[in-house]
Amino acid sequence: MTYPALDVSGADADLVLAIVDDFSPSAVEDLPSGGISIFFTSVAKRDAAQEAVAAAFPSATLTPRLVDDEDWARRSQQALTAVTVGRLTVTPPWCDEATAPRAGRTPDGPITIVITPSMGFGTGHHVTTRLCLAALQTLDLSDARVLDVGTGSGVLAIAAALLGARSSLGIDFDEDAITSARENMDANPDASNVTFQTIDVRDAPLVPADVVLANLTGGTIVQSAGMLKSAVAAGGSLILSGVQEHEEDEVLAAFAPATPSWVRKDLGWVGIMFNDWTRTQV
């Protein structure tokens, strides 16, 4: 088995990742010579991503290739380690943290989440995921219903459950992402109250949740603002990430007159949270 990959150099890596997010990337790694290599679930998605990156960065060097499955697994294990954000440690299954005794759903102790990074970006290594994990830990999730829109690997939905949520639902239009999320759920048996569903939010109304997470892209968040607003239950919270700093004002305008209660910036990315949501903000 091989993985379609696209090597990109001569362009801002974070901006490239934001562009290719619409083409279901499966993983990313740094290249020894500089730049990044992005993996996709199909050659067609890789080629479409290549066209989009070439249009945005005409001077970038783009090299499509097929990577052997065993070679990818070996290099992944060498490159990725555990990431800790507050109480949460997200680890691939080959690290020591994955086999250490786990605290499970404890009120205030450390929590370990095992995520296989072969599908979906949400391993905890990307800044946008870390911003969401940080925002979640500012909330009291006891008895909360959580909705993770665009769940990817499922890491945020699983984290919410382990932080005390009554229920946690992760949705994605990509069936491969949902398959990956369910496999990751099986690796975290303490997150027994998590479910994943293949849903295209453009076609199906969402049942309002107490906490809604949307780690997407700035453009997608703006386009989906109406749907995201209606998905937040009265008095609930909305967490947004995947927003680049130059998109912040446009995103905030899309959710006006609501005022964010939490904003954090890291490496050019912005995490935004709105609390005490009221129906007048819809």
Rosetta blueprint (number, residue, H / E / L):
1 M L
2 T E
3 Y E
4 P E
5 A E
6 L E
7 D E
8 V E
9 S E
10 G L
11 A L
12 D L
13 A H
14 D H
15 L H
16 V H
17 L H
18 A H
19 I H
20 V H
21 D H
22 D H
23 F H
24 S L
25 P E
26 S E
27 A E
28 V E
29 E E
30 D E
31 L L
32 P L
33 S L
34 G L
35 G L
36 I E
37 S E
38 I E
39 F E
40 F E
41 T L
42 S L
43 V H
44 A H
45 K H
46 R H
47 D H
48 A H
49 A H
50 Q H
51 E H
52 A H
53 V H
54 A H
55 A H
56 A H
57 F L
58 P L
59 S L
60 A L
61 T E
62 L E
63 T E
64 P E
65 R E
66 L E
67 V E
68 D E
69 D H
70 E H
71 D H
72 W H
73 A H
74 R H
75 R H
76 S H
77 Q H
78 Q H
79 A H
80 L L
81 T L
82 A L
83 V E
84 T E
85 V E
86 G L
87 R L
88 L E
89 T E
90 V E
91 T E
92 P L
93 P L
94 W L
95 C L
96 D H
97 E H
98 A H
99 T H
100 A L
101 P L
102 R L
103 A L
104 G L
105 R L
106 T L
107 P L
108 D L
109 G L
110 P L
111 I E
112 T E
113 I E
114 V E
115 I L
116 T L
117 P L
118 S L
119 M L
120 G L
121 F L
122 G L
123 T L
124 G L
125 H L
126 H L
127 V H
128 T H
129 T H
130 R H
131 L H
132 C H
133 L H
134 A H
135 A H
136 L H
137 Q L
138 T L
139 L L
140 D L
141 L L
142 S L
143 D L
144 A L
145 R E
146 V E
147 L E
148 D E
149 V E
150 G L
151 T L
152 G L
153 S L
154 G L
155 V H
156 L H
157 A H
158 I H
159 A H
160 A H
161 A H
162 L H
163 L L
164 G L
165 A L
166 R L
167 S E
168 S E
169 L E
170 G E
171 I E
172 D E
173 F L
174 D L
175 E H
176 D H
177 A H
178 I H
179 T H
180 S H
181 A H
182 R H
183 E H
184 N H
185 M H
186 D H
187 A L
188 N L
189 P L
190 D L
191 A L
192 S L
193 N L
194 V E
195 T E
196 F E
197 Q E
198 T E
199 I L
200 D L
201 V L
202 R L
203 D L
204 A L
205 P L
206 L L
207 V L
208 P L
209 A E
210 D E
211 V E
212 V E
213 L E
214 A E
215 N E
216 L L
217 T L
218 G H
219 G H
220 T H
221 I H
222 V H
223 Q H
224 S L
225 A H
226 G H
227 M H
228 L H
229 K H
230 S H
231 A L
232 V E
233 A E
234 A E
235 G E
236 G E
237 S E
238 L E
239 I E
240 L E
241 S E
242 G E
243 V E
244 Q E
245 E H
246 H H
247 E H
248 E H
249 D H
250 E H
251 V H
252 L H
253 A H
254 A H
255 F L
256 A L
257 P L
258 A L
259 T L
260 P L
261 S L
262 W E
263 V E
264 R E
265 K E
266 D E
267 L L
268 G L
269 W E
270 V E
271 G E
272 I E
273 M E
274 F E
275 N L
276 D L
277 W L
278 T L
279 R H
280 T H
281 Q H
282 V L
